[in-house]
Amino acid sequence: MPADNHHDVIVIGAGLAGLTAALELEAAGVDVRVIEAQNRVGGRVHSMRQLGNNKEAGGTYIGAGYARLIGVAERLGVELVDVTPMLEFFREQDFVLGNEIIRQSEWADHASNPFPEQDRELLPWNYHRVLTMRECPLESPDEWLDPKHAIHDISMRDWMHGLGLSDEIIRIGYGINVSFGDDATDVSTLLMFLRAAFSLEQRAVAPQGSLGFTAKDGVQRIPEAMAGALTNEVHFEKAVTAITTGNNKTEVRCADGTVYEAPDVICSLPFSVLKDLHVDPPLAGTQAQAVKSVPYQSMTQVYLAHKSEFWKEDGYAASMYTDGVAGMVIAARNGEDPDEVTSFTTWAMGPNAHRLDALPDADAGRRVIAEIEAIRPAAKDQLEFIELKSWGTDPHALGGWAYFRPGQVNELAADMSVAHGRIRFCGEHLGFKSRGMEAAMESAERVAREILLRGQ
């Protein structure tokens, strides 16, 4: 075996989790090698620079309270840009229900609004977020695995029914272009309470007046800077096929025949990918069940160019939140002037993403454009398909993020991150106090600390 392939720790995956673990270990004097199946770093942080204006396909914006991600960007000299002026435009999107455009100002009194009197001002895409934050029983995010909250590991549908809400309220308040699961029966309320508690905590620590940040030249610039700070360069195009662990060493085999060896391995792959790897001895018990069964969210983004400012012709907001395959249609403002619409990105989630993923990319793009044109005729012949990114069909991700179905939190969550011999696991799915990019880094810090403490 080449000496360059033998290290103290092999880290599988050069996303935020893998790179954070590697940097933590290197800072303590550990010899680490990061290997990555793709030809880039970042994982599900991916700035689509080939499209211009740094269109983001994965981790889009950095929450203003994301201390870990902001901290590493500042330490490595990555310039951050406050996106508050741009994010303000997200609040201007109109709602589309059954091909009818409903202005935000019309929603509270609209005949299709099924919400209770106290909530009629809430917009459909915010309803379940406000509801779970308002009713959240967690005093802090790390309480979500406390046995006293196990009773909330039920479906959002059952929980919302328990509040006296009708099926129509649940359909419009949760079931349109859903971010977790395919509908309200498919996601645990306890996960949504974790999300709510994390959001509330973020609001408390965020600088006043700031909604968040991006990185100059794209969020992917942060993992690129992290990789550049490593002593050992990342080895790319090393798709792992097998991990074999013994008492004192672990072997990692790649599709191209390369073999790496180290006493310890950190695997940051999503469970959706890990389940197809050969692990010897095999994973067992609850952990094996989690790897096989924890679902990942389908998410498909379609990037569109525009020929004219058609939204000024029909008088509706440039952005829309729809109940069809176009999903959320966002007018991106990635130029120097936050008032200028530079392009459009549509975000289809869950069932909408499944429908698009069943089509060739160009056909999916045409279907999205046709739906937008049917909703607002002023857009006729004004949009052009540029590119599509499906996280559900990406072989290195197989989904945008992990979520839990009803009952899975109680059954699986506590044991998902347990070490398997000399293999440790990290990633956004294993953050127990955070969500998203912060969760990936939180989990990585934990496994790096475990390796360092064992070595003392």
C-alpha positions as CSV (number, residue, x, y, z in Angstrom):
1,M,0.0,0.0,0.0
2,P,1.4,3.4,-0.9
3,A,2.5,5.4,2.2
4,D,0.3,8.2,1.0
5,N,-2.7,5.9,1.6
6,H,-1.9,5.1,5.3
7,H,-3.0,7.7,7.9
8,D,-4.2,8.0,11.4
9,V,-7.8,8.8,10.3
10,I,-9.5,8.5,6.9
11,V,-12.5,10.8,6.4
12,I,-15.0,9.7,3.8
13,G,-16.8,12.7,2.2
14,A,-15.6,16.3,1.7
15,G,-18.8,18.1,2.7
16,L,-19.0,20.4,5.7
17,A,-19.1,17.5,8.2
18,G,-16.1,15.6,6.8
19,L,-14.0,18.8,6.4
20,T,-14.9,20.0,9.9
21,A,-13.8,16.7,11.4
22,A,-10.6,16.7,9.5
23,L,-9.7,20.3,10.5
24,E,-10.5,19.5,14.2
25,L,-8.2,16.5,14.1
26,E,-5.4,18.1,12.2
27,A,-5.4,21.0,14.8
28,A,-4.6,18.3,17.4
29,G,-1.7,16.9,15.4
30,V,-3.6,13.9,13.9
31,D,-2.6,12.7,10.4
32,V,-5.9,12.8,8.3
33,R,-6.8,12.1,4.7
34,V,-10.1,13.2,3.3
35,I,-11.4,11.2,0.3
36,E,-14.3,12.4,-1.9
37,A,-16.3,10.5,-4.6
38,Q,-16.9,13.7,-6.6
39,N,-14.5,16.1,-8.3
40,R,-15.4,18.9,-5.9
41,V,-15.8,19.6,-2.2
42,G,-18.9,20.8,-0.5
43,G,-21.3,17.8,-0.7
44,R,-24.8,19.3,-0.5
45,V,-23.3,22.8,-0.5
46,H,-23.0,23.4,-4.2
47,S,-22.7,26.8,-6.0
48,M,-23.7,26.3,-9.6
49,R,-21.0,28.7,-10.9
50,Q,-21.4,27.5,-14.5
51,L,-24.8,29.2,-14.5
52,G,-23.5,32.6,-13.5
53,N,-24.4,34.7,-10.5
54,N,-23.6,31.8,-8.2
55,K,-26.9,30.1,-8.2
56,E,-27.0,27.9,-5.1
57,A,-28.2,24.3,-5.4
58,G,-27.7,23.1,-1.9
59,G,-27.1,25.1,1.3
60,T,-28.4,28.4,0.1
61,Y,-28.1,31.0,2.9
62,I,-26.2,31.0,6.2
63,G,-28.4,31.7,9.1
64,A,-27.4,34.8,11.0
65,G,-26.9,32.7,14.1
66,Y,-24.9,29.9,12.5
67,A,-21.9,30.4,14.8
68,R,-19.9,27.4,13.5
69,L,-20.2,28.2,9.8
70,I,-19.7,32.0,10.2
71,G,-16.8,31.3,12.5
72,V,-14.9,29.1,10.1
73,A,-15.6,31.5,7.2
74,E,-14.1,34.4,9.2
75,R,-11.1,32.3,10.4
76,L,-10.3,31.3,6.8
77,G,-10.8,34.7,5.3
78,V,-14.0,34.0,3.3
79,E,-15.9,37.2,2.7
80,L,-19.5,37.0,3.9
81,V,-22.3,39.2,2.4
82,D,-25.4,40.1,4.3
83,V,-28.4,38.8,2.3
84,T,-31.1,40.7,4.3
85,P,-31.8,43.1,1.4
86,M,-32.3,40.1,-1.0
87,L,-34.3,37.9,1.5
88,E,-36.8,40.7,2.0
89,F,-38.0,39.9,-1.5
90,F,-38.9,36.3,-0.4
91,R,-41.7,37.8,1.6
92,E,-43.2,39.3,-1.6
93,Q,-44.2,36.0,-3.3
94,D,-47.9,35.5,-4.2
95,F,-49.8,32.3,-3.6
96,V,-51.1,30.1,-6.4
97,L,-53.9,27.7,-5.6
98,G,-55.6,25.8,-8.5
99,N,-54.0,28.1,-11.0
100,E,-55.4,31.2,-9.3
101,I,-52.9,33.8,-8.2
102,I,-53.8,35.1,-4.7
103,R,-52.0,38.2,-3.6
104,Q,-50.7,38.2,-0.1
105,S,-53.0,41.2,0.7
106,E,-56.0,39.2,-0.5
107,W,-55.3,36.0,1.4
108,A,-56.7,36.9,4.8
109,D,-60.2,37.5,3.4
110,H,-60.0,35.0,0.5
111,A,-62.7,32.3,0.3
112,S,-60.1,29.5,0.0
113,N,-58.5,30.5,3.3
114,P,-59.4,27.7,5.8
115,F,-57.3,28.9,8.7
116,P,-58.8,29.7,12.1
117,E,-59.7,33.4,12.7
118,Q,-56.5,34.1,14.7
119,D,-54.4,32.7,11.9
120,R,-56.0,34.0,8.7
121,E,-53.2,36.5,8.2
122,L,-50.6,33.7,8.1
123,L,-49.5,32.7,4.6
124,P,-49.7,29.0,3.7
125,W,-46.0,28.4,3.5
126,N,-45.5,29.9,7.0
127,Y,-48.5,28.3,8.7
128,H,-46.9,25.1,10.1
129,R,-43.7,26.9,11.0
130,V,-45.5,29.4,13.1
131,L,-47.7,26.7,14.6
132,T,-44.9,24.5,15.7
133,M,-42.9,27.4,17.1
134,R,-46.0,28.7,19.0
135,E,-46.8,25.2,20.4
136,C,-43.3,23.9,20.8
137,P,-42.8,22.2,24.1
138,L,-39.0,22.1,23.9
139,E,-37.2,24.7,26.0
140,S,-34.0,24.2,23.9
141,P,-33.2,22.1,20.8
142,D,-31.3,19.4,22.7
143,E,-34.4,18.4,24.6
144,W,-36.0,16.7,21.6
145,L,-34.7,13.3,22.6
146,D,-35.7,13.6,26.2
147,P,-38.2,10.7,26.9
148,K,-40.7,13.1,28.2
149,H,-41.2,14.4,24.7
150,A,-41.6,11.0,23.1
151,I,-45.4,11.4,23.0
152,H,-44.8,13.9,20.1
153,D,-43.3,11.3,17.8
154,I,-46.5,11.2,15.9
155,S,-47.4,12.4,12.4
156,M,-48.0,16.1,11.8
157,R,-51.5,15.2,10.6
158,D,-52.4,13.5,13.9
159,W,-50.9,16.4,15.9
160,M,-52.7,19.0,13.9
161,H,-55.9,17.1,14.2
162,G,-55.3,17.1,17.9
163,L,-55.4,20.9,17.8
164,G,-58.8,20.7,16.2
165,L,-57.6,21.5,12.7
166,S,-59.4,20.2,9.7
167,D,-58.0,18.2,6.8
168,E,-58.3,21.2,4.5
169,I,-56.2,23.3,7.0
170,I,-53.6,20.6,7.1
171,R,-53.5,20.3,3.3
172,I,-53.0,24.0,2.7
173,G,-51.0,24.7,5.9
174,Y,-48.6,21.7,5.5
175,G,-49.2,19.7,2.4
176,I,-48.3,22.1,-0.4
177,N,-44.7,21.7,-1.8
178,V,-43.6,20.1,1.6
179,S,-40.1,20.4,2.9
180,F,-40.3,17.3,5.1
181,G,-41.8,14.1,3.8
182,D,-44.5,13.7,1.1
183,D,-47.4,15.0,3.2
184,A,-48.4,15.6,6.8
185,T,-48.7,11.8,7.5
186,D,-45.0,11.2,6.5
187,V,-43.1,13.3,9.1
188,S,-42.7,13.2,12.8
189,T,-44.0,16.2,14.8
190,L,-41.0,15.8,17.2
191,L,-38.7,16.5,14.3
192,M,-40.7,19.7,13.5
193,F,-40.4,20.7,17.2
194,L,-36.6,20.3,17.0
195,R,-36.7,22.5,13.9
196,A,-38.9,25.1,15.7
197,A,-36.7,25.1,18.8
198,F,-33.6,25.6,16.7
199,S,-35.2,28.4,14.7
200,L,-36.2,30.1,18.0
201,E,-32.7,29.7,19.4
202,Q,-31.3,31.2,16.1
203,R,-33.5,34.2,16.4
204,A,-32.3,34.8,19.9
205,V,-28.5,34.8,19.0
206,A,-28.7,36.4,15.5
207,P,-27.4,40.0,15.2
208,Q,-30.3,42.4,15.3
209,G,-31.5,43.4,11.8
210,S,-29.7,40.6,10.0
211,L,-31.5,37.6,8.4
212,G,-28.4,35.8,7.2
213,F,-25.4,35.7,4.9
214,T,-24.0,34.2,1.8
215,A,-20.3,34.0,0.8
216,K,-18.9,36.1,-1.9
217,D,-18.5,33.8,-5.0
218,G,-21.0,31.3,-3.5
219,V,-21.4,29.4,-0.3
220,Q,-19.3,26.6,-1.7
221,R,-16.3,29.0,-1.2
222,I,-16.4,28.0,2.5
223,P,-15.8,24.3,2.1
224,E,-13.3,25.1,-0.6
225,A,-11.4,27.3,1.9
226,M,-11.7,24.5,4.5
227,A,-10.2,22.0,2.1
228,G,-7.4,24.4,1.2
229,A,-6.5,24.7,4.9
230,L,-5.8,21.0,5.3
231,T,-2.3,19.7,5.4
232,N,-3.1,16.7,3.3
233,E,-5.0,17.6,0.1
234,V,-8.4,16.0,-0.6
235,H,-8.3,12.9,-2.8
236,F,-11.1,13.3,-5.4
237,E,-13.0,10.8,-7.4
238,K,-12.6,8.1,-4.8
239,A,-16.0,6.5,-4.5
240,V,-16.0,4.2,-1.6
241,T,-17.4,0.7,-2.1
242,A,-16.4,-1.1,1.1
243,I,-15.2,-0.5,4.6
244,T,-13.6,-3.3,6.6
245,T,-12.7,-2.8,10.2
246,G,-10.7,-4.8,12.7
247,N,-9.2,-4.3,16.1
248,N,-6.4,-2.0,15.1
249,K,-7.0,-1.0,11.5
250,T,-9.7,-0.2,9.0
251,E,-9.5,-0.5,5.3
252,V,-11.5,1.7,2.9
253,R,-11.8,0.4,-0.7
254,C,-12.7,2.6,-3.6
255,A,-14.3,1.8,-7.0
256,D,-11.1,2.6,-8.8
257,G,-9.2,0.0,-6.8
258,T,-7.5,2.4,-4.4
259,V,-7.3,1.2,-0.8
260,Y,-6.8,3.4,2.2
261,E,-5.8,2.2,5.7
262,A,-6.1,3.9,9.1
263,P,-6.9,2.9,12.7
264,D,-10.0,5.1,12.5
265,V,-12.5,6.1,9.8
266,I,-15.0,8.9,9.9
267,C,-17.9,8.4,7.5
268,S,-19.9,11.5,6.6
269,L,-22.0,10.0,3.9
270,P,-25.7,10.4,4.0
271,F,-27.4,7.2,5.1
272,S,-29.1,7.1,1.7
273,V,-25.7,6.4,0.2
274,L,-24.1,4.5,3.1
275,K,-26.8,1.8,2.9
276,D,-25.3,0.6,-0.5
277,L,-21.8,0.3,0.8
278,H,-20.3,-3.1,2.0
279,V,-19.4,-2.8,5.6
280,D,-17.6,-5.6,7.4
281,P,-18.5,-6.6,10.0
282,P,-22.0,-5.4,9.0
283,L,-23.9,-2.8,10.8
284,A,-26.4,-4.3,13.2
285,G,-29.5,-3.6,15.3
286,T,-31.0,-0.1,15.5
287,Q,-28.2,1.5,13.6
288,A,-28.5,-0.8,10.6
289,Q,-32.3,-0.2,10.7
290,A,-31.7,3.5,10.7
291,V,-29.3,3.4,7.7
292,K,-31.8,1.3,5.7
293,S,-35.0,3.3,6.6
294,V,-34.3,6.9,7.5
295,P,-35.8,8.8,4.5
296,Y,-34.3,11.7,2.6
297,Q,-36.2,14.6,1.1
298,S,-36.6,14.8,-2.7
299,M,-35.8,18.2,-4.0
300,T,-35.5,19.4,-7.6
301,Q,-34.5,22.8,-8.7
302,V,-35.0,24.2,-12.2
303,Y,-33.0,27.2,-13.3
304,L,-34.6,29.6,-15.7
305,A,-33.6,32.7,-17.6
306,H,-36.1,35.5,-18.5
307,K,-36.3,37.7,-21.6
308,S,-38.4,40.4,-20.0
309,E,-39.8,41.7,-16.8
310,F,-43.1,40.1,-17.4
311,W,-44.2,40.4,-13.7
312,K,-44.4,44.1,-14.2
313,E,-46.9,43.6,-17.0
314,D,-49.4,41.5,-15.0
315,G,-48.8,43.3,-11.7
316,Y,-48.2,40.2,-9.5
317,A,-45.1,39.6,-7.5
318,A,-42.1,38.2,-9.4
319,S,-42.0,35.2,-7.0
320,M,-44.8,32.7,-6.4
321,Y,-45.5,29.8,-4.1
322,T,-47.6,27.3,-6.1
323,D,-49.5,24.0,-5.5
324,G,-48.1,22.4,-8.7
325,V,-44.8,21.0,-10.1
326,A,-43.3,24.5,-10.3
327,G,-43.3,24.5,-6.5
328,M,-41.8,27.7,-5.2
329,V,-40.8,30.1,-8.0
330,I,-38.1,32.4,-6.7
331,A,-36.9,35.5,-8.5
332,A,-33.2,35.5,-7.7
333,R,-31.4,38.8,-7.1
334,N,-27.8,37.9,-7.2
335,G,-26.4,41.0,-8.8
336,E,-25.1,44.2,-7.3
337,D,-28.5,45.8,-7.3
338,P,-30.9,43.8,-4.9
339,D,-33.9,45.2,-6.8
340,E,-32.8,43.6,-10.1
341,V,-34.1,40.1,-10.8
342,T,-31.2,38.2,-12.3
343,S,-32.9,34.8,-12.9
344,F,-35.5,32.4,-11.6
345,T,-35.2,29.2,-9.7
346,T,-38.0,26.9,-9.0
347,W,-37.9,24.5,-6.0
348,A,-40.1,21.4,-6.2
349,M,-40.3,19.3,-3.1
350,G,-41.6,15.8,-2.2
351,P,-44.3,14.6,-4.7
352,N,-43.6,17.6,-7.0
353,A,-40.0,16.6,-7.2
354,H,-40.9,13.0,-7.9
355,R,-42.9,14.1,-10.9
356,L,-40.1,16.1,-12.3
357,D,-37.5,13.4,-11.6
358,A,-39.5,11.0,-13.7
359,L,-38.8,13.2,-16.8
360,P,-35.6,13.9,-18.8
361,D,-34.2,17.3,-17.6
362,A,-35.2,19.3,-20.6
363,D,-38.8,17.9,-20.5
364,A,-39.0,18.7,-16.8
365,G,-37.9,22.3,-17.5
366,R,-40.5,22.6,-20.2
367,R,-43.2,21.3,-17.9
368,V,-42.3,23.8,-15.2
369,I,-42.3,26.7,-17.8
370,A,-45.7,25.5,-19.2
371,E,-47.2,25.5,-15.7
372,I,-45.9,29.0,-15.0
373,E,-47.3,30.2,-18.4
374,A,-50.7,28.7,-17.6
375,I,-50.7,30.5,-14.2
376,R,-49.6,33.9,-15.6
377,P,-50.0,34.4,-19.3
378,A,-47.7,37.4,-19.2
379,A,-44.8,34.9,-18.9
380,K,-45.7,33.3,-22.3
381,D,-42.4,32.7,-24.2
382,Q,-40.5,34.8,-21.7
383,L,-38.7,32.0,-19.8
384,E,-35.9,29.8,-21.0
385,F,-34.7,26.5,-19.4
386,I,-31.1,26.6,-18.3
387,E,-30.4,23.6,-16.1
388,L,-31.9,21.3,-13.5
389,K,-30.5,19.9,-10.3
390,S,-32.2,17.0,-8.6
391,W,-30.9,16.0,-5.2
392,G,-33.2,13.0,-5.1
393,T,-31.5,11.4,-8.1
394,D,-27.9,12.6,-7.4
395,P,-26.1,9.3,-6.6
396,H,-23.9,11.1,-4.1
397,A,-26.8,12.4,-2.0
398,L,-30.1,10.7,-3.0
399,G,-32.0,13.4,-1.2
400,G,-31.6,17.0,0.1
401,W,-31.7,16.2,3.8
402,A,-32.8,13.5,6.2
403,Y,-36.1,13.5,8.0
404,F,-37.9,11.2,10.4
405,R,-41.2,9.5,9.8
406,P,-43.6,9.1,12.8
407,G,-42.2,6.8,15.4
408,Q,-38.6,6.9,14.0
409,V,-37.3,9.4,16.4
410,N,-38.1,7.3,19.4
411,E,-37.0,4.1,17.7
412,L,-33.8,5.2,15.9
413,A,-32.4,8.6,16.6
414,A,-30.5,8.0,19.8
415,D,-28.4,5.1,18.4
416,M,-27.8,6.5,14.9
417,S,-24.4,8.0,15.7
418,V,-23.0,5.2,17.8
419,A,-19.5,4.1,16.6
420,H,-19.3,0.8,14.7
421,G,-16.0,-0.6,15.8
422,R,-13.4,1.9,14.5
423,I,-15.9,3.7,12.2
424,R,-17.6,6.9,13.4
425,F,-20.4,8.7,11.6
426,C,-21.3,12.4,11.1
427,G,-23.4,14.5,8.9
428,E,-26.5,16.8,9.0
429,H,-28.6,13.7,9.8
430,L,-26.6,13.3,13.1
431,G,-26.8,16.7,14.6
432,F,-28.7,16.5,17.8
433,K,-28.9,20.2,18.7
434,S,-28.9,21.9,15.3
435,R,-30.3,21.6,11.8
436,G,-28.8,21.9,8.3
437,M,-25.3,23.0,7.8
438,E,-24.8,23.7,11.6
439,A,-25.9,20.2,12.3
440,A,-23.3,18.8,9.9
441,M,-20.5,20.7,11.7
442,E,-21.9,19.9,15.2
443,S,-21.8,16.2,14.5
444,A,-18.3,16.4,13.1
445,E,-17.0,18.1,16.2
446,R,-18.5,15.4,18.3
447,V,-16.8,12.5,16.4
448,A,-13.5,14.3,16.3
449,R,-13.7,14.8,20.0
450,E,-14.5,11.1,20.6
451,I,-11.3,10.1,18.6
452,L,-9.1,12.6,20.5
453,L,-10.5,11.5,23.9
454,R,-9.9,7.9,23.2
455,G,-6.3,8.6,22.2
456,Q,-5.5,10.3,25.5
